[in-house]
Amino acid sequence: MTELSTSTCAPKAEDITCWPDGDGAHLGEVWRRAFDWKSDDYDVVLLEDTVRLRELGILDELS
């Protein structure tokens, strides 16, 4: 994976959403409305942004 701190790429279904409560899911699941019961205040973290994924503690889970 490439080390990025920011990216200008368009989000993809495989990218990660992170809610303030620490929950997360693939963006495609959110787009398919599997998480409609959760708030819409999530952040999208691109898979290429390994810096942010490491900060969130989920990089190893994705590798």
Sequence and secondary structure as in RCSB ss.txt:
>XXXX:A:sequence
MTELSTSTCAPKAEDITCWPDGDGAHLGEVWRRAFDWKSDDYDVVLLEDTVRLRELGILDELS
>XXXX:A:secstr
    S   S   TTSEEE TTS EEEHHHHHTTTTTTS S  EEE TT HHHHHHHT HHHH 
